[in-house]
Amino acid sequence: MKRKFDEVIRFKFNRNMNIAELHEKMRKIGLSVPAEDVEEYELTEEEQYMVYRYQYLTNKKEVLRCIVNASRKWQDATALHKVNSKDYNLYDALRRLCDKLYIEVVDSNLFDAPQGYWHYVIVENVRGISLMLVEEWGHVDGKSLEYRIDKNNDEYTLIHIPAKLLTIEEYAELYEVQAVTVRQWIRRGKIRTAVKAGSEWRIPELTEPPVKERGYRPACYTWNEIYEKVPEGFEYIHQYNQVDIWQDQMDKSKYNLWFKRLGISGRPEGDTKKVVCTVAEKEKLELFLIACSGVDYEGGMTYFFELDEH
C-alpha cells in the first residue's frame, strides 16, 4: 500500500503572491513574463515541467540545504524550551536525527532526481527521519504558478535514520510519570506508536505523551498482511486492510469500527464492514494492532517544514 504524502508541505514559495512577485518568480523559473497583467497563466507542458523542477528537491545540494534548515529550526525550538520539558525532548531528538541524516547524505552518492516527475522528500515522524525518492503527478495552478500534487505514483526510501526506542521505564522517567502509567497508556490506546520487542514494549523517543483530555481519540490502522493470530471475534480482519475506530457519541461505552479494503489507489474496494463493540473488545483489538509488526498507525505525529526560496 502506498504511503500518503498529502500533509507534507514542500512548497518553496508563498502561496499568496502579488503580480510583481509572480513575475519575479517566472523570471527565476525561466518563463516568459507576459506584457500585461493576467489573472491566470496558461503554460505549455514543457513550462509546467519547468515549474515542477523548480519547486521541488531534485538534487543533493537542495536536499542538504533543506536538512540544514530543518536542523536550525529544531535547534531554535529547543532553545526556547527549558531542559526536560516535553517539547524540549522532542525538538532536541529531531535536531539530532536531522544532523545524522545530513552526515548520511554527505557521505552518499546521491544522484539527481530522474527526469520526469521525480523528486526527493524528507519525512520526519515518530519512527525517525527518512529521505525518499517519489514520483508524483499533478498540475500547475494557473494563478499561483505552483505545481499541485494530485497522485502519488511510486516511492523509494533511500535513507532512514530511526528514532531511538525507549523502554517503558526510560519513557516514564523522561516524562516524570510512573511506569505503570505508561503501560496503561499503551493498553488503553493512548500511545499507539509503541512496538513489541519480544515480550517487552519499546516506545520511539519522538512519541508525544498523551494530553490530558476527555474522550477517545479516533484511530486508523492499516496493514498489508497480518500473520499473527487475531483476537477472538475478529477473524474476518484478514478480509480488510484498514480499520477506523470511533467512540459512539451517543453511548460512550460503545465503539464503532469500520473495516475497509483499500486498493492501490488508496480508495475503498468492496463493502465496508461496520462493527459495534464494547470498551473491552476495542482495547483488545487495538492492543493487538499496536503490537502487530505488520500494522501501521495512521495519525502519528508527522513533522514537516517549508523549504526556502531558491
N, C-alpha and C positions, 0 to 999 in steps of 0.2 A: 504494500500500500504506500502510495506516495505521500510524503510529508507536505503539509500545507505551509506556505510562507506568507499568507495573507496579512499577518500582523507585523511583519518585519518592514521597517521603514528604511529605505536605502536611497532616497532622493538627495541629489546634490544641490538642489536649488529651492528657493522659496516658492511655495505653491501660488501665492498671490503677487504677481509682478505687474508693474505698470508698463506702458508701451516702451518707454526708454529702456527699461531693464530687460524686456523681452528682446528688443533689438540687439542689445549688447550680448545677450545670451546667444542669439543667432550668429553673431559675428564669431563668438568663441567656438561654436559648433562647426562653423564653416558654411552656413546657409546664407543665401542671398536675402538682404534686408529689403522689404518692399518699399516702393517710393511713397506710398500713402499708408496711414494707419488703418489696420484692419482688425475686426473683432475676432476672426477665426482664420487660421492659416491652413492652406491645403498643401500637403507635402507629397512628393513622389515617394515611391517605395525606397529608393536609394536614400533620399533625405530622411525618411523615417528611421532607416537603419543608422544613419549618422547620429541622430538624436539618441538612439538606443545606446550606441557605443560610447557616446559622450557621458551619458547619465550613470552608467553602472561600472563597477570594478571589473577591469578586463586585463590587468597586468600586475606583476609582482610589486612594482613601485606603488601603485594605488592601494594595493592590499596592505602593505606595510604602513603607509600613511594613515590608513583607516584604523589599524590596530593601535598606532601611537595616539591618535585622537581619543580612542576609547579608553586606553590606559590612563591618559591625562584626566579624562572625565571622572573615572572612578577614583583616581588619586585626589582630585579636588573634593569629591563627595566624601571620601574618607576623612579628609582634614576637617570637614565641617561637623563631624560627629565624634563624640568622646569615645575613648577606648572602651571596649567590651559592651557597647550598645549594640542592639540588634542590627541597625543599619551599618555601623562600623564593620562588624564581622562580615556582612555580605559584600560591601563595597571593597574591602581590603582583599577578600578572596577573589573577587572579579578582577581587580588590578593584577594580582599575582598570575591569574590564568592568562590575561592579556599579554603579560610580559613573557610567559612561557611560549605562547603562540608566536610572538614576534621572533623569538630565537629560532623556533622550528621553521618558520617561513624564510628567514635569512639564510639558514643552512640548507634549504631545499632548492631544487632546480625547478621552481615554479614557472611554468610556461604561460605565454599569453593565452587568454581565453580563445578557443577556436572560433573561426568565422561562423557567422550565423548568430542566433540569439542565445549565446552562452555568456555567462558572467560569473564572477565569484560572489559569494555571500558569506558573511561572518555571522554565525548564530551563537548567542550566549544564552544558556538556560540552566536549570538546576543540575543537569548532568555534566556540564562543563562548557567548553568553548570549541567550536568547530569551524574549519574553513571548508566550504563546499563549492563545487562547480555545478551550476544548474543551467538548464535550458528552459527558458520561459518565453512564451509568446504573448503578444499583446497588441497595443495600438498606441499611436501618438495622439494626445489630446490637442486639438487644433487651437485651443485658447491659451493653454499654459505651456505648450510645447514640452510636455512631459510624456515619457513612454510609460503607459499603464499596463501592468501585467494582468492578463486575462486567464492564462492557463500555464500550469507547471507541467512540463513535458518529461524531463529527465533530471537526475541529480546524482552526484557522487561526493562522498565525504573524503577529502584528501588528507586532512589533518584533524585529529581530535585530541584535545587536552582534557582529560576527565577531571571532574571536581573530586576532591578528597572525600572518602567515605568515612563517616564518623560512627563510633559505637554509640549505643544508647546512652551510656554514661558520659561520653565525651560531649555529645549533643546537649545533654541535660546540664552539664557543667558550663557549657558555652552560654546558655540562656538562663542559667541560675534557677533551674527547676529540679524536681526530683525525677529520678529515672523512671519511677512508676508512672509519673505523669506523661512522660514521653511515650511509654508503652500504651497508655490509654489513648493518646492522640492517634497512634497508628491503628489500634483496634477499632476506634470509632470513625475512622476515615478522615481525621482532621489533618494527618500527614499522609499524603498519597504518593510521595516520591521515594519512600523507603524501599530498600531491596533486601532480599533474603540472602545471607551468606551462611549456608549450611542451616543450622537451627537458630542462628542469631540474625538480628536486624542491623542494617547499616543505613545511615542517612546522609545523603550528599550535603556537603558543607554549605551549599547555596540554597538549601531548603529554609524558607521562612518559617518561624514558629507560628502556630495558629493565632489568629487575632481573637480577642475576646468578643465574640458576637453570638447572638442567639440564632437558633435555627440551623438547618443543614445547608451546606454549600453544595449546589448541584455539581455532579461529576460526569465525566465522559471517558470511557476506556475503550481502546481499540486493540486489535490483535490480528495477526496473520494465522497463527496456529496456536492452539493450547494443547499441550501434551500431558499436563498433569491431570489427575483425577479431579473432576469438578465436584463442587458441593452437591449433596443430595437435593434433588428437586430442581436442579439447573442443568440437567443432562443435555437439554436442547441447545445449550450455548454454542456448540460446535456448528450449528446451522447459521451462525451470525458472526460478525467480526467487529461489532461495536455495540455498546450499551450506554444509554443516557440514564442517569439516576436523579430523580427529583423528589423532594418531600411533598406530600399531599398538603395543600394549603388549607383544606377544609378539615382534614383529620391528620394531625401531626404525627400520629402513631403509625401511619401508613406511608409507603414509598411507592412511587410509580417508576417502573423500569421499562424503557423502550429498547428492544433488541432490533438491530438493523444489519443488513448485509450490504456493504458498500462496494461498488465496483472500482475499477482502476481510475475512473474519472472523479471518484470521491462522492458520487451520487448513489442514493439507495437503489438497490436492485431487489425486486420481490417485495413481499409483505413485511410490514413492521409488526413485531410481536410486543404487546403491552402486558406487563405483569405487575400486579399489586402485591406487595409483600409487607411483612412486619419489620420492626426495627431489628430484631434478632436475625431475621433472614437476610436483610440488607447488609448488616455488618458481616455476616458470614460470607456472603458473596464478595463484598468489597475487599475484605481482608485477603481472600483468595486471589483476587485480581491484582492487588498491590504486591503480593508475594510472588506471583507468577512471572517468570523471566520473559515470557513471550507477550506480555501485555504492556501497553503504553498508556499513561495517564495524560489525557489531553486537557490542558488548562494549567499546567505548571508554569511558574513564572518565567517569562521569556524577556530578556533584556535586549534592547536594540538602541541604535544611535544613528543620528543623521550624519551623512558624510559631508565633508567640507566642499566648497566650490573649487573648481579647477583653478 
